[in-house]
């Protein structure tokens, strides 16, 4: 089953799409800066492995025109919290153990919301991005098991990871990807080990 979703914000609507297989193992939230569907390679990999997928944009059409829009960690965090509220109140998603798979500019916001919603976000997979921009408090409060992936040639994110490590106490692992690797493959293995079984309604 697929559903289109809308989330109202003070500055406009955000669009998302939910792919819901039969008897899903859990829910993977895929935040993106702009509109996406559940048909890209990452989302498809999760679905093929039995996970429901919610692909959701965090910036509306007007906001995404600004070059620095993806650098506003506070706003992206608020949007992710609104999406988690949507998940919590949705009959198709509320009982599914939730994980977040975020990359690049959305990594700091994903860490912040996982730290704030430690009973809802049960696992994280992050790819590249400057994780230390989440801030010391969020890094110290994070309890969700964290898998950090680095692209083959990415160095800035590796340096940010080293800066963040001294503040992290959650279960964690880091992996370097090759140019051919689909980051969702590693994430599927991580979530399979870390997410609990879905609760029965």
Secondary structure, 3 states (H helix, E strand, C coil): CEEEEEEEECCEEEEEEEECCCCCCCEEEEEECCCCCCCCHHHHHHHHCCCEEEEEECCCCCHHHCCCHHHCHHHHHHHHHHHHHHHHCCCCCCCCCEEEEEEHHHHHHHHHHHHHCCCCEEEEEEECCCHHHHCHHHHHHCCCEEEEEECCCCCHHHHHHHHHHCCCCCCEEEEECCCCCCHHHHHHHHHHHHCCCCCCC
